[in-house]
Amino acid sequence: MGELLRLATAGSVDDGKSTLVGRLLVDTKNIMIDQYTAVEQASAARGLDQADLALLTDGLRAEREQGITIDVAYRYFATPTRSFILADCPGHVQYTRNTVTGASTAQVIVTLVDVRHGVVEQTRRHLAVAALLRVPHVVVAVNKIDLVDFDHGVITEVCDQVRAVGADLGIDDLTVIPVSALLGDNVAEPSDRTPWYDGPSLMAYLETVPVAVDDVDEPGRFPVQYVLRPQSGAGEEFRDYRGYAGRVERGSFSVGDRVCVLPGGRRSTVVGIDLPGGGAGRSAGASESVTLRLADEIDIARGELIAAEPVPEPVRQLDATVCWLDERPLRTGDRLLVKHTTRTVTGIVTGIGGRLNLSTFEEEPAGELALNDIGRIGLTLADPISPDPYAESRTTGSFVLVHPQTGNTLAAGMVS
């Protein structure tokens, strides 16, 4: 199947995200005949002249009845070149939190713009989220070009608007592709109706955009999830076993590496790497789930970090940028839970530095952060955490804010 690409879609209401995703699935032959037949029948029952491809992705009956997408829908498809995990995010402004969720792990984000409306506030918000989350590759599909009769001048004007917003946000890798999700122009194949466009189709872009990241030379980071000790009745060979299970979130680890356990600061050496299916390995890289064994007996619990040099400094004071996702505003003095990798600590908001103005992309003073606001805050933590700057690592530089009573996720945060 080739390498895996994680992508997310975003856009305003009725920009055609679900239709675009449906078109991708149909044109790449990732839809069964009976599924497509059911969509044709449902579309005919609605009085439509052709299959409503949005029905392929808006799978919940309540969503279909409303004609909108209300949650992140994960889809899996493949071509001979690549396999894909796609997060189809909703367009309504109150569901920006879902876009943050979908984009947080994406290597590519595809944002749609209706060519008739151009760049709107939700477009600017989604591009700001993509810039904030440092999504490596950003694609803007200028959709519904059939509704302006493929007019070169109209489409070029909107494309220029998009590029100007991308430049204001500092997005380095921004690609703009004019498409008609309904008719398939420039989606899977180049369109004869846009002879003035010499770029790739959307599918060609997704199949060729580089996503492999060689990060083995980055410092290793291993948040501990579980401490494994022998159970009663274990054999003699396991009597003194102590392993630390988790996932390598950054860099790599090899047998013989010197490491530091944070926040305590005790040092040791990796003497074994046990694999999930049994057996042992000599090394483990990012995204691999393994069990590390250390040379020294150290009191390690869930939430502690096994780190290779250079070691991040444990901190109790945190400056960060957050996307606030709750209807109740965030204010100075609020007590929240801060979840960083596998570690959860209590924190107090000590200040709100400012809020991003989505019209000017300038920071403006703010006494609080309302739903979907993006702003800078200060946090004081009851116990230390050991983050990397988000600019260096999207995993170990991020955190979420959680309501201490309900457990609801309140914000996505990036360490400055």
Disulfide bonds with the S-S distance in Angstrom:
none
